[in-house]
Amino acid sequence: MTAGETAIILDRGTIYAIAEQAALRTVELIREAGIAGLDRQLVDAKTLARALGVSRDCVYAHAAELGGERVGGGPRGRLRFDLDQALAAWTSRSVSKESERTESPVSAGRSTRRRPRRLGSGVELLPIRGSEAPARDSQEHP
């Protein structure tokens, strides 16, 4: 130390308080600069499902595609999603996942529906209690 300088002695609590304030200010400056990653809004599966308009089960089924991250210890840690990333992933679909169009021409005026086949064996069935047996055409069986 040189002449005229005074030594300042800080206690442990003051040092921690200064460090905490410096860290908070650093985070504020980084956010103001717009550095990616610090403004992530992590949400749970229920919130993401509501934002996407799908069920929670759907979110869990597509968790990897939506950028789901396990938070907490163990294999059953809670899933959290970056809302912006998940919305972008859900709305952008690759060409391979688009619906394929069918190129089969449909003839005008004719229905392409099949008519149900008759499965009857031609054997007369016994009537149900309280009902009459249906009259059979004489042309079907002699």
C-alpha positions in Angstrom: 0.0 0.0 0.0 1.2 3.5 -0.8 1.0 6.6 1.4 -2.4 8.1 1.6 -4.3 4.9 0.8 -6.7 3.4 3.3 -7.4 -0.3 3.6 -11.0 -1.3 3.7 -11.8 -4.5 5.5 -15.1 -6.2 4.5 -16.9 -8.9 6.4 -18.2 -12.0 4.8 -21.8 -10.8 4.6 -20.9 -7.6 2.8 -18.8 -9.5 0.3 -21.7 -11.9 -0.4 -24.1 -9.0 -0.8 -21.8 -7.2 -3.3 -21.4 -10.5 -5.3 -25.1 -11.1 -5.4 -25.8 -7.5 -6.6 -23.1 -7.9 -9.2 -24.6 -11.1 -10.5 -28.1 -9.7 -10.7 -26.9 -6.7 -12.6 -24.9 -8.9 -14.9 -28.1 -10.9 -15.7 -30.0 -7.7 -16.4 -27.3 -6.4 -18.8 -27.2 -9.7 -20.7 -31.0 -9.7 -21.0 -31.0 -6.1 -22.2 -28.4 -7.1 -24.8 -30.8 -9.8 -26.0 -28.4 -12.7 -25.7 -30.3 -15.9 -26.5 -31.1 -18.4 -23.9 -31.7 -16.3 -20.9 -35.2 -15.2 -21.8 -36.4 -18.7 -22.3 -39.9 -19.3 -20.9 -40.1 -22.9 -19.7 -43.6 -24.3 -19.3 -45.1 -27.6 -18.2 -46.9 -30.0 -20.5 -50.3 -28.8 -19.5 -49.5 -25.2 -20.4 -47.9 -26.2 -23.7 -50.9 -28.4 -24.6 -53.2 -25.4 -24.0 -51.0 -23.2 -26.2 -51.0 -25.8 -29.0 -54.6 -26.7 -28.7 -53.9 -30.4 -28.2 -54.1 -32.9 -25.3 -51.4 -33.3 -22.7 -50.9 -36.9 -23.9 -50.1 -35.5 -27.4 -47.5 -33.2 -25.9 -45.9 -36.2 -24.0 -46.0 -38.3 -27.2 -44.1 -35.6 -29.1 -41.9 -34.4 -26.3 -38.6 -35.0 -28.1 -39.8 -33.2 -31.2 -41.0 -30.2 -29.1 -37.7 -29.9 -27.3 -38.8 -31.3 -23.9 -36.2 -31.2 -21.2 -36.2 -33.2 -17.9 -35.9 -31.0 -14.9 -35.0 -32.6 -11.6 -33.3 -35.8 -10.6 -33.9 -39.2 -12.0 -35.5 -40.6 -15.1 -38.9 -39.3 -14.0 -37.9 -35.7 -13.7 -40.6 -33.2 -14.7 -40.7 -32.3 -18.4 -40.4 -28.6 -19.3 -40.6 -27.0 -22.7 -39.2 -23.7 -24.1 -42.5 -22.2 -25.2 -41.2 -20.4 -28.3 -39.1 -23.4 -29.4 -42.0 -25.8 -29.0 -44.4 -23.5 -30.9 -41.9 -23.2 -33.7 -41.4 -26.9 -33.9 -45.1 -27.7 -33.9 -45.9 -25.2 -36.7 -43.1 -26.1 -39.0 -43.5 -29.4 -40.7 -41.1 -31.1 -43.0 -42.1 -32.1 -46.5 -41.8 -35.8 -45.5 -44.5 -35.4 -42.9 -47.1 -33.6 -45.1 -50.2 -35.5 -46.1 -49.9 -37.3 -49.4 -52.4 -36.4 -52.1 -54.1 -39.2 -53.9 -54.2 -38.9 -57.7 -57.1 -41.3 -58.3 -59.7 -39.7 -60.6 -63.3 -40.0 -59.5 -65.8 -40.5 -62.3 -68.6 -37.9 -62.3 -72.0 -39.1 -61.4 -71.0 -42.4 -59.9 -70.5 -43.2 -56.3 -67.3 -44.9 -55.3 -68.9 -46.4 -52.2 -69.3 -50.1 -52.2 -72.6 -51.6 -51.5 -72.7 -54.1 -48.6 -72.8 -57.7 -49.6 -75.7 -59.8 -48.5 -74.5 -62.4 -46.1 -77.7 -64.4 -45.8 -77.5 -68.2 -46.4 -81.1 -68.4 -47.6 -82.1 -70.6 -44.7 -85.3 -69.6 -43.0 -84.7 -68.6 -39.3 -87.0 -69.3 -36.4 -89.2 -66.4 -35.4 -88.4 -64.4 -32.2 -91.0 -64.9 -29.4 -94.0 -62.7 -29.9 -93.3 -61.9 -33.6 -94.5 -63.5 -36.7 -92.3 -65.3 -39.2 -91.6 -63.1 -42.3 -93.5 -64.3 -45.4 -91.1 -65.7 -48.0 -91.4 -65.1 -51.7 -92.4 -68.3 -53.5 -89.6 -67.6 -56.1 -86.8 -68.0 -53.6 -87.4 -71.5 -52.5 -89.8 -74.1 -53.9 
